[in-house]
Amino acid sequence: MAERSKFQQKVIKNFYDNREAIALQRAQELVTELYLTEGKKRQRHWKTLTTHLLALGEKQERIDQLIADDNPEAVANLLKTHMK
């Protein structure tokens, strides 16, 4: 495998340095989508949101409860605690 250029190394480093902020922003976008969608698309958004909530350090049990409640407002309130 070829060596990475300095630019590529910097991009990768910046991604991992900002991983939490990226996950938070995407989770916030998905909450908006949850308000607007229903059916299979809504289930897909929950699945994607689960990934981002895990990246933010939320426990699987808490995430499962949010999914069972199917309440985007509860997720939005949870995300407020992650904002700095």
N, C-alpha and C positions, 0 to 999 in steps of 0.2 A: 504494500500500500504506500502511496506517495506521501511525502511529508506535507503537512498543512502550511500554507503561507501565513505570514504574520497577520494579515487581514483576517483570514479564516480563524486563526487562534483568538483574535480579539473579539470577533463576532460570537464565537462559542463561549468565551469567558463572560462577555456581557449578558448573554442569555442566562447563564447559570447564576450570575450575580443578581439578575432582576427576575428570577423565576417566580418568586412570590408575588411581585407586583403584576406580572403578566397573568398569573392564575387568578388574582383578585379582579383584574379588569375583565377578563373573559367570563368569570362567574357573574359579575354584575350585568354583562351583556346578556347572558343566558337567563337571568331573572326576568329581564325585559321580555325576552322571547317566550318565557313561560306564561306571562300575562296574556300574550297575544295568540298562543297556539292551543290546540287541543288534539286529542287522538294520538296517533302513532308518532307524529312529529313532537308532541309534548313529551312522550316517553323517551324519545331519542335525546331531547334536551336535558331531561333529568339524568340520563346516563352520562352525558358529557359533563354536566354540572358535578356529578359525583367525582369524576376524575380531578376536577379543579379544586373541589373542597378537600379532597385528600391531600393535594399538593399544598394546601393552606394549613394542613395539620389537624383537620377535623377528624373525629373518630367515626368509624364506619357505623356504629350504633346510632349516633346522632344523625348521620346522613340518612340512614334507613328510616328513622322516625320522620324526617322532613319529607321524604318521598311518600311515606304512608299517609301523611297529613295532606300532601299535594297542595301546599300553601306557599306560593311564591313570596308572600309578604314575610313569612317567618324566615325564609332564606335571606331576604333583603336585610332584615334586622340582624341576622347572624353576621352578614358581611360588614355591617357597620362596625362591629367589634374588631374586625381585622384592619380597618382603615386607620391610618396614623395621622 
